[in-house]
Amino acid sequence: MSSLSTGLLSLDGTTLEGGGQLLRLALSLSSLTHIPVHITDIRGKRGPKSAPHEGGGLKASHLSGVKWLAQATGAKTEGMEIKSRELTFEPTRYPEALAESMENLEISRSKKVPQKSGILWQNRYDGETLIRKDSYIPASTPGSIFLILQAILPHVLFSTPRDEASSGVSKDKPLLHRIIIDGGSNVSKSPSFEYVDQVLLPMLQKKVGIPPIRMKLNKRGWTHGGNVIGSITFDVTPFPYGFSLPSFSFTDRGEVTSFHVSILAPGTIARNSVREKITNKILMLYPETEIFFPVDEDSGSPKRLYLLLVAETSNGYRLGRDWMYDRKATASMAEQKNEQLVEQVWKELEAEITHGGCVDEYMQDQLVVFQALAKGQAEIDDGKGRGPSLHTKTAKWVAEQVLGVGFDEKGACKGVNFRVGEKYWERVEEG
């Protein structure tokens, strides 16, 4: 490792949850702060119990995010390959070095250059005005698109360079960053398109203050019913140079006022069955609430059965639970599958509502990075009798290691007041 810094922050990849989240958040924060990290035993808890060292390591979907961040930051890396269980990631700290590393990454204004050409950012102009930057992340497998987004989104939001205002950008309209990511849109044990669209993004925008992020589902990507690689377009407006994210507080959830039901199932009969069963469950306990059905879609395969249930409250919070049915079942068990799907999702959402918190278990860990970067105390009421999820504990641990922040027993954190575009490592070295 002679070409890399000796001042690496070492992180044990088997800590707490011991999966891909530790890797994603560590590299995400490293890309912002330019603090180099060395992660050992990557996803070390993902191997079989009988032979733990045969599993884990970088998968193709993890590598997509790592490569993008490395390219975006001009990072020196070691171990950036599939199945690697160890990775060193050192972003460059000097603009001239980054410019040299990206010398051929920015295209000219010629419209003849294809959009999906492997170039990190492609500039799009309206006359002489730069209106958009495009990026494309390909995939060889239907790994979760949203886990890739989770890794790169903080960098996209918080890395606006100082000189962007003088590079032909319109002063009246913020520069849009368009990112097309291939992979899975509906993958077991990962955020679905529906959950991100109906829970994650609305909460980030309305409650945290993240600029609007628009999504377009170009094609669904599945790991059930045959692997299918999908595609989603994200339009992101980054924060301006010098911006600090104000603190935020998730408290006083309010009463449940409506439910949103999204169903992906094979055929009309299956969808109607799920719809009737979940409607009866809701009206039995919440007869006065409104019920909406934003998604009612044929999944295209008997092996693709999915339900998302979202509870919306009077104070604008959203709690979601979902399940991509993944148990073995025969064709004759179709009605039984529908019943199991509805029972499990409803039971889990009822538990979320009973806890009384402002966020569901899936949302908890998504907020940690913004708490840690914000200016002032950011508080999250995650309910009573539950405590933080293992993913949330892992995210907090990574934030503590990289940024030095702390979280109290109520989930509050005093952020580091990260300023967009700042040389954060100088602040760290100055003490």
Number of C-alpha atoms within 10 A of each C-alpha: 8 5 8 15 13 9 11 15 17 14 19 17 25 19 18 16 20 21 22 23 22 27 25 22 24 25 31 23 24 24 28 24 24 22 23 27 25 21 23 19 21 26 29 23 21 18 15 12 10 7 8 12 16 13 17 23 26 24 16 17 22 22 18 21 22 26 16 18 24 19 18 22 26 22 25 17 20 16 15 19 17 13 17 18 20 19 21 22 28 26 24 20 18 12 12 10 14 17 13 11 16 17 10 11 17 13 16 13 15 10 10 7 11 10 14 14 13 13 18 21 21 24 16 19 17 10 8 12 13 18 18 20 19 19 22 20 20 16 20 11 19 23 29 29 30 23 19 22 16 16 26 22 15 19 22 20 18 24 22 20 14 13 8 13 15 9 10 12 17 15 10 6 9 15 21 18 21 21 21 21 24 29 29 31 30 27 21 19 11 18 21 22 22 22 22 17 16 21 22 21 19 19 22 18 13 13 14 21 15 19 15 15 18 13 18 13 14 14 16 18 26 23 20 18 13 11 14 17 22 23 21 21 18 19 18 22 20 24 21 20 18 15 16 17 21 17 21 19 15 18 17 13 21 15 15 19 16 18 21 18 22 23 24 22 25 19 14 11 12 19 23 13 17 25 19 11 16 21 17 12 15 18 13 10 10 15 12 11 15 14 18 13 12 12 14 16 15 17 19 13 14 17 21 20 26 26 27 24 25 24 23 23 18 13 14 16 24 24 26 28 23 27 20 21 19 15 9 8 13 11 9 8 11 17 14 11 21 22 15 15 23 24 14 16 21 21 12 18 20 15 14 22 20 12 17 19 22 25 27 25 21 20 23 21 21 17 20 26 18 23 31 28 26 22 19 17 18 24 19 20 19 25 20 11 9 12 16 18 17 15 21 23 19 22 26 25 21 25 24 14 15 20 20 13 18 16 21 9 8 14 19 20 24 19 26 18 18 22 20 23 18 19 15 18 16 12 10 12 7 6 6
